[in-house]
Amino acid sequence: MNAGTPRPYQPPAEDRPTRRTWWLLSGAFLLLGLITGVRALTSGNALDWIPVGAVAFAALAAFLHRNAVVSLEARGREEAENFARILQGLSRSVSVDAIVGAIVDDLADGTGADHVVVVRRRPEGQALEATIVTRRPGVPSSTTVLPLTDLESPLDREPPPAIPVPIEVSEDGRERELVGVGVGVGWRTASVDGLAQVGRGEAGPAVSPVGPRQGPHAYRGGAGPRPAISTGLLAAAAGRAMERGTAWLAGFLDDLGVAHPFGSAGPLPAPRSEVMGTGPTAAVTARIADRVRSVYGLSHTLAAPLRTETGVIGAIVLSRRDREPWPEGARRLLEGAAVEAAAAMARAYSYREVAAHASTDPLTSLPNRRYFDEFCGLLARRRRAGDAVAVLMVDIDRFKALNDTYGHPVGDEVLKAVAGAIVTAVREEDVPARVGGEEFAVLLRNPGPDVAVEVGERVRHAVRTLDLSRRGVPAVSVSVGVAIARGADEPIPEIVDRADQALLRAKRAGRDRVVAG
């Protein structure tokens, strides 16, 4: 057989004894049915048909049970295959977006959901991001930003203030119980004995207002005819009970396929919003699911939390038009996918955090030399014809002497102050970095003819006006070298070299100045 030829399906070894048992059982039922049938035909006794019916019923039950077992095994295999595909996709995903793409399709296929919404905290932690994927062909996925407050547990909030309810004390000293009579009617009071009289159809306590001292919703029971409000309540309760009983009977007869005069079993079930989990985790997940339902207009949803060691970072929300309860297989698949996706997202966040630490100067929190060089290389590859680029090289004047005089802790404080001044002086699209001990670089994107020198002057002035007196340090200054690209094809490393040469000329010219090269 060729390697590319698919092999026929071979049942697992543990399934073969089960299959043989079912074949033997089927043969035994067939043989028993033939024997009892022949005996019933030859004897002419009507009672002999009872074993025939029993055998037929047992054979039918065994057949239905076998079909149910086969269907259950097939669903189990399909569920395991879907989960295996999800795990395989997650194993190849290193970013949060890739993780979302790895689970949504298989999750929708495995659960029968019409929509899959993955809500997760952004890596920078400033907002939630929701991505919805629909199974309808030709409909692209979309992403929406949600408020980060949805991750706050409603259980952590202050409870609403308690509303005092007046309780009337009767003449004999017993407290009358408050009985709610419906929305919009308010609270009415009646003694337990009076309610029992109403239930028996006897004359009960009449209701009358107590007066302003006891509040607007307090009433006093008294002698008199049975109140109409209680009669209406009993009639409404009886009507609802009859409706529920009729609906149950109609549904039961529908399941049996028996015609009946009761119409349908009732209206469609109300849209469900089910949440997996318990405690504060379930509360946060429900909050996210409610937000998703309102934003996307979804109805029948099932949500599972994305939980890591730090807490809930999001949720996966499934939705479908069918309002029947979600099957257990869909619940298991969603729960497993949520656990694995949360773990993969935690790894992605950790990887991103490690990469950020590797590209950030720990003292000033500016990008370091590695990041600056990588960004320059990326910009060189994406640079279009006509794009202007400029580089500033900034060096603190006489920093070695400052370190020797005041010590390294003070020198570190000066470095942080100078870094902050540079950040406030450059434009939003510029990229500042610390590239040496007391040396900084700024990459300017698309500057005008005089913008680069102007930004350099702003940097020099911002550093010159720093107030370092509380550290016991006199004013510091910087020298700035500026280089602007001479053409769109000039390599960025050459621009950096020219800015470095301009910085040396600024140092030789007396420091605390900007020199263009």
N, C-alpha and C positions, 0 to 999 in steps of 0.2 A: 504494500500500500504506500502511495506517495505521501511525503511529509505534509503536503498542502491539502490532502483529502480529509475532510472532517470525519471523525470517528462516530459511529452510532452511540447513542446514549446507553451507558451501562449503569444500572442501579447500584448503589453502594452495597457492599457485602452484608451489612447489617439489615438491609431492606429485603433481602432474598428470603430469609426464613419467614418474615412477616407475610410476604406475598404467597409463599407456599401454604401457610396457615389459612389465608383467606381462600385460596383455591380449594383446599380440603373442606373448609366450612361450607363453601358454595356447593361443592359436590354432595356433601352430606345433606344439606337442605333440599337439593334436587331429588336425591334418592328417597328421602323421607316423604317429600311431596308426592312422588310417583306411587309409593307404597300406599299412603293414606288415600290418595285419589282412586286407585284401583279398588281398594277395599270399600270405599264409599259407593262406587259405581256397582259393584257386584252384590253388596249386601242389601241395598235398597232401604237401609235404615237412615232416617234423617239425622240422627245423632252422630253418625259417623262422619258427617261433614264438619263437625266442630273441630276435630284435629286438623282437617285440611285448612280451615280458616286460621287456626293457630299457627300452623307451619307457614302459611302465606304471610301472615302478619310478622312473624319472626324473620322470615327471609327479607321482607321489605325493610324492616328495621335495620337488619344487618347491612343491606345495600345502602341505605341512607347514611348509616354510620360510617361505612367505608368511604363513601363519597365525601362526607364531611372531613374525615381524616386526610384524604388525599388533597382536598382543597386547602386545609390548614397547613399541610406540609408545603404545598405550592406557595402559599402566601408567606410562609416562613422563609423559604428559599429566596423568594423575590425580595423580602425585607432585608435578608442578609446580603444579597447582591447589591442592593441600593446602598446599604451602609458601607459595604466594602468599597464601592466606587467613591463615596464621600470621603472615606479615609485615604484612599489613593490620591484624590485631588488635593486634600489638605496636606499630605506629605510633600507635595511639590510646590506649595504656596509659602512664600516668605513675606508677603505684604498683606495688609488687611483687605485691600481690594481684590487681590487674588483669592483670598480665603472666601470672600463673599461669592465670587464667581464659581468657586469649586463646589459649593454646596447647594445653590439655589435650584439648579435644574434637576439634579437627582432627588432633592427633597420634594420638589413639586411632583415629580413622577411617582415617587414612592408613597406619598400621602394623598394624592388626588387633589391637591390644593390648586385653586385657580390663580392665586397670588401668593407670593412669598416676599415678606418684608424683613430685611435684616437691619436692625438698629444697633449701632455701636458707637462708642465714644471715639472721637477723633484722637489721633496720636498726641496732638498738643494739648488735649484735654479741655478745650474751650467750648465745645458744643457736641451735640449728638448728630450723627449722620444716618439717614434712613435711605435704603435702596430697595425699590420695589421692582419685582420681576413678575411678569404675567405670562401665562402659558399660551395666550392667544398669539397666533403667528403674525409677524409684522409689527408688533407693538414693542418698541425698545424699552429697556429699563430706564428708570429715572431716579435721581438722588435729591433728597430734601434735607435741609438742615433743621434740626429740632432743638429746643432749649435744653441746656444741661440740667436744669432743675427737675426734669422728668426722672432723673436718677435718685432724687431725694425721696426717702420713704415717707409716705403720709403718716406713718405711726410716730415719726419724730416730731410732728407738729403739735402745738398746744391744742388740747381738746376744746370744743366750743363751750361757752359758759352754760351752766345748768339753768333751766327755766323753772322757777318755782311754780308749783301747782297747788292751788288751795284745796284743802280737805275739810269738809264740813263735819262737825261733831253733832250728832243727833241729841235729842233731849235726854235719852237714857245713857249718854256718855260714850256710846260706841261710835267709832269712826265709820263714816259711810265710804264705801269703795268708789273710786273713780272708774267710770266705764266709758271707753271711747266709742262713739257712735258713728264715726265716718269722717272723711276728709271734708272740711268746710263746715261741719256741724258743731265742732268743738267738744269739750268734755261735759258730760252730764253725770250727776250723782244719783245713786239710788242704793238703798240698802240691799243686802244679799237676800233677805226675806222678800222684799218687793220684787226683785228679779225672778225669784222662784215662782211668785204668784203670776207674773206675766207669762212665764214659761208654761204654767198649767192652764192659762186662759182665764185666770181669775182677775178680779179688779186689782190693779197694781197701783203704785204711788204715782201721783201726778207730778209733773215737773213744773217748777215755777222759779223765776229768778230770785236769787238771794238778795241782791242789792250791790251797790258799788263797792262796799267794804270788802267783799269776798272776791272781787274780780269779775271781769265781763263774761267768763266762761263757767262760772259756778252756779249750780241750780240746787234747790232744796226739794226733797221729796215730801209729799203730803198726801192726805187722803183724797180720793176722788176716782174718777173713772180711769181706765187703762189708757195710757198716752198713745197717741197715734204713731209717734215716732218709733216706739218699741214694736208695734205691730208691723210697721213697714220693714223694720230690720229683720224680724222673724220671717216675713214673706220673702224678702230678698235672699236671706240665707237659704231658705228652703228651695227657692228657684235655682240658686247656684248649685246646690247639692244635686238637684234633679238633672241639671245640665251636665254636670260631671258624670253622673251615672249613665245618662243616655250616651254621652260621648264614649265612655268606656265600653258599653255594650255594642255600639256601632263599630268601634275599632276591633273588638273581639270577633264579631260576625264578619267583618271585612277580611280578617286574617284567615277565617275558615272558608271564605268564598261563598257565604250564604247571603242571599238577598234579604233585605230588611227595609222597613219603611222609615228608618231614622235618618236617612240622608247620609252625608259624609260623616266621618268621625270627628269633625271639627275643623277649625281653621289651621293653617300651617303653624308649626311651632314658631315661637318668637325667636328672633335672631339671638344667637348665643355668643358670649364672650368668655371663653374658658381660659384659665391660667394654670400652668403647671408650677408646682412649688408650694412652699408653706412659709408662714411668718412674714418678716420684712421683705424677703426676696420676692414672695408672691405679690406683696403690696406694690413694690417698685415695678414688677413686670406688668401688673394690671394697669398701672399708671401709664407705662409706655404703650401698652396695647390700646388703651382708650385714646391716646394721642394719635396713634396710627389710624384707628378707625375714623376719627374725625377728620384727619388730613386727607386720607385717600377714599373715604366713603365706603369702607368695607363693612360687612354685616356679620357673617358667621365666622368667628376667629378662634384660633387656638394659639396660645403664646407660651414660650419657654424662655427662661432667663439665660443670658450669657454671663456666667459668674466665674470670677477668678479669685485668687487669694485676697485681693484688695477690695472685693465686693462685686456688685452687679455693674457690668460695663455696657449692657445693652440687652436685646431680646430678639428672638426670631418669632415672627407672627405669621401664621398661615391663615388663609381665608378662602372660602368657597361659597358658591351660591346655594348648594344643597344644605339644608338646615338640619339634616339628621345628625345624631351624635357622631363625633369623630371615632373611627375604629381604633382598637387598642394597638394595632400595628402601626398606625400613623403616629400615635402618641409615643410609642417606643422609639420609632425612627427619629422623631423630632427631638426627643429628650437626649438620645445618643448623639445626634448631630450638634445639638447645642453645647453639650459637654466638650466634644472634640473641637468644635469651632472656637469656643472660649479659650481652650488651652492653646490652640494655634494662634489666636489673636494675642494672648499673653506673650507667647514667644516672639511674635512680630513686634510688639511694643518694646520688649526687652532688647531685641536686635536693633531697633531704631534708636533706643536710648543709648546703647553701647556705641553705635555709629556716631551719634551726636556728641558723646563724650570724646570720642577719638578725633573729632573735627573741631572741638571747641577749646579755647584756652581757659584753663580752670581759674586763673586769677582774674581776668578781665571779662570773661564770658563772651568775648569776641571770637569769631572764627580764627583758627590757627593757620600756620603756614601751609599745612597739608590741604586744608579746605580751600585756601586762596589759590594755590596752584591748580587744584582740580577744577575749581570754578573757571579759572582762566582758560584751561584746556577745553572745557565744555563750551565756553563762550566762543573760543576760536573755531570750533567745529560748526557752531550754529550761526556764526556771524555772517550777515548778508552784506552784499556790496553796498557801500554808502554808509554803513553803520560807523559812527564815530566812537572811539574808545580813548580814555585818558586814564593815567595812573598818577596817584600822589604817593610819594614816599615821605613819611613823617618820622623825625627822630628828636627825642627829648635832649635839649642842650645840657651839657655838663652833668649827665645823670650819674656817672661813676663817682664824681666828687660828692654828689648829694648822698649817694648810698654810703660812701665812706664816712661822711660827716654825721648823718642822722641815723644810720643803720638800715638794714634790709627791711624790717617791718614798715618803717616810714616810706621807704622806697616803693614797697608794694602798694601802699595807699596812694602814692603819687601816680603810679601806673594805672590804677583803677580810676582815679580822677581824670587823668588825661584821656583814657579810653572813653569815659562817659562824655567828655567834652567833644571828642571827635564824632561820636554817634549823633550828638545833638546838632553838630555843624554841617554834616553832609546831607545830601538829599535822600529821600526814601528809597530810590532805586539804586543808590550806590552801595557798594559792598566794602565795609571796612574790615580789617583783620590785623592781628598782632603777628608779625612775621619774624621778630627777633626779641632780644632782651628789652631794649627801650625803643624799638623800631616798629612802626605801624605802616600799613599800606592801605590805600583806598582805590578801588576800581570804579571809575565813573563810566556809566553807560550813556551813550548818545549825548554828550555835553556839547553846548554851543561853542563858538570860537573863544569866548572869554569866560565861559562858565568854569572851566577847570581851574584857572588862576583865581577866580572869585571864591570858589569852594576852598581852595588852599588858604586864602586870606581869612576866610571865616574860621577855619580850623585853628590857624595861628592865633587869631584874636580870642577865640573861645578858651584856648589853653592859657593865654596870657592873663586873662581876667579871672582865672580860678582863685578862689580864696582858700589857701592852705594854712592860714595863720593858726588855726586851732591845733594843727599838727606841729606847729613850731617851724614851719618851712617857709622861706620867702617865695615870692612868685617865681614860677618856672616858665620856660619858653620852649618852643619847638622850631626846628628848621624844616622847611617843606620843599621838596623837589617835584616839579610838575612836568609830565611828558604827554603830549597829545599825538595820536596816531597820524602819521604823515600820509597814509593811504589805507584803503580798505584791505589790502593784502599784506600789510605789515604785521609780522607775527607779534603777539602780545608779549612774549618774553623780551623781545627787543625794546618794546615800549617801557617795560619795567626797568631794563638796564639804563635807558636814557633818563628815566626819572631818578634812578639811583645816582647817576652822574650829576644831575642837577642838584640833588641833595648835598653832595660833596662840595659843590661850588657855593651853595648857601652857607655851609659850615665855614668855608674858608673866607667868605665875605663878611663874617662877623656874627653869624647865627641870628636867630629870631627874625627870619625873613623867608619869603617865597621866591624861588627861582625857577623859571621855566626853561626846559631844554628841548 
